[in-house]
Amino acid sequence: MCRNIRPLNNFEPPATGEEIEAAALQYVRKVGGATRPSKANEAAYALAVDRVAAATRDLLDSLVTTAPPKDREVEAAKARARAQARYA
């Protein structure tokens, strides 16, 4: 599940709300132990996703770095190359 959580800091353009929400959802699913919560737990999961996403936004907004921003396409190409080497 958590393999889908990607680093979101120091990219140009910055992480989108969708990316932050997706990471929060993956985290909550992993911690909660279910990819689909029961009806009784849906509200708790939704609240947790909102709170984790807000904390993630706060974290990303407060981080400081002197490194140049990373390019998403270059990083994606590196990941594909690593996967190809791993599974080839």
C-alpha contacts under 8 A as a table, 3 or more apart, distances in Angstrom:
res1	aa1	res2	aa2	distance
1	M	4	N	6.44
1	M	26	Q	6.46
1	M	29	R	7.78
1	M	30	K	6.45
2	C	5	I	5.40
2	C	26	Q	5.93
2	C	27	Y	6.58
2	C	30	K	6.72
3	R	6	R	7.55
4	N	23	A	7.36
4	N	26	Q	7.19
5	I	22	A	7.74
5	I	23	A	5.11
5	I	26	Q	6.77
5	I	27	Y	7.72
6	R	23	A	7.32
8	L	11	F	6.81
8	L	14	P	7.66
8	L	15	A	5.68
8	L	19	E	7.87
8	L	20	I	7.76
8	L	60	L	7.65
9	N	14	P	7.48
9	N	15	A	7.26
9	N	60	L	6.15
9	N	63	L	7.87
10	N	14	P	6.91
10	N	65	T	7.54
10	N	67	A	7.92
10	N	68	P	7.61
10	N	69	P	4.97
10	N	70	K	6.16
11	F	14	P	5.10
11	F	15	A	6.83
11	F	69	P	4.97
11	F	70	K	4.76
11	F	71	D	6.16
11	F	72	R	6.77
12	E	15	A	8.00
12	E	69	P	5.63
12	E	70	K	6.20
12	E	71	D	6.01
12	E	72	R	7.27
15	A	19	E	6.15
15	A	20	I	6.85
16	T	19	E	5.23
16	T	20	I	6.40
17	G	20	I	5.10
17	G	21	E	6.07
18	E	21	E	5.09
18	E	22	A	6.06
19	E	22	A	5.11
19	E	23	A	6.22
20	I	23	A	5.21
20	I	24	A	6.17
20	I	53	A	5.87
20	I	56	T	6.88
20	I	57	R	7.19
21	E	24	A	5.01
21	E	25	L	6.04
21	E	49	V	7.19
21	E	50	D	7.76
21	E	53	A	5.56
22	A	25	L	5.08
22	A	26	Q	6.22
23	A	26	Q	5.18
23	A	27	Y	6.19
23	A	53	A	7.74
24	A	27	Y	5.10
24	A	28	V	6.15
24	A	49	V	5.40
24	A	50	D	7.73
24	A	52	V	5.49
24	A	53	A	5.24
24	A	56	T	7.77
25	L	28	V	5.20
25	L	29	R	6.05
25	L	49	V	5.49
26	Q	29	R	5.13
26	Q	30	K	6.15
27	Y	30	K	5.17
27	Y	31	V	6.17
28	V	31	V	5.15
28	V	32	G	5.72
28	V	45	Y	6.93
28	V	48	A	6.69
28	V	49	V	6.22
28	V	52	V	7.90
29	R	32	G	5.09
29	R	33	G	5.83
29	R	34	A	5.39
29	R	35	T	5.24
29	R	36	R	7.73
29	R	45	Y	7.97
30	K	33	G	5.17
30	K	34	A	6.79
30	K	35	T	7.59
32	G	45	Y	7.93
34	A	37	P	5.80
37	P	40	A	7.77
37	P	41	N	5.62
37	P	42	E	5.60
37	P	45	Y	7.17
38	S	41	N	5.23
38	S	42	E	6.15
39	K	42	E	5.26
40	A	43	A	7.41
41	N	44	A	5.25
41	N	45	Y	6.25
42	E	45	Y	5.17
42	E	46	A	6.13
43	A	46	A	5.08
43	A	47	L	6.10
44	A	47	L	5.21
44	A	48	A	6.11
45	Y	48	A	5.04
45	Y	49	V	6.13
46	A	49	V	5.16
46	A	50	D	6.28
47	L	50	D	5.14
47	L	51	R	6.21
48	A	51	R	5.10
48	A	52	V	6.02
49	V	52	V	5.18
49	V	53	A	5.95
50	D	53	A	5.19
50	D	54	A	6.16
51	R	54	A	5.09
51	R	55	A	6.17
52	V	55	A	5.05
52	V	56	T	6.04
53	A	56	T	4.98
53	A	57	R	6.17
54	A	57	R	5.10
54	A	58	D	6.21
55	A	58	D	5.04
55	A	59	L	6.10
56	T	59	L	5.00
56	T	60	L	6.11
57	R	60	L	5.19
57	R	61	D	6.02
58	D	61	D	5.14
58	D	62	S	6.21
59	L	62	S	5.26
59	L	63	L	6.22
60	L	63	L	5.41
70	K	74	V	7.75
70	K	75	E	7.27
71	D	74	V	5.39
71	D	75	E	6.26
72	R	75	E	5.16
72	R	76	A	6.03
73	E	76	A	5.04
73	E	77	A	6.14
74	V	77	A	5.11
74	V	78	K	6.30
75	E	78	K	5.07
75	E	79	A	6.26
76	A	79	A	5.05
76	A	80	R	6.21
77	A	80	R	5.09
77	A	81	A	6.20
78	K	81	A	5.10
78	K	82	R	6.23
79	A	82	R	5.08
79	A	83	A	6.15
80	R	83	A	5.05
80	R	84	Q	6.04
81	A	84	Q	5.07
81	A	85	A	6.18
82	R	85	A	5.17
82	R	86	R	6.08
83	A	86	R	4.97
83	A	87	Y	6.02
84	Q	87	Y	5.34
84	Q	88	A	5.54
85	A	88	A	5.38
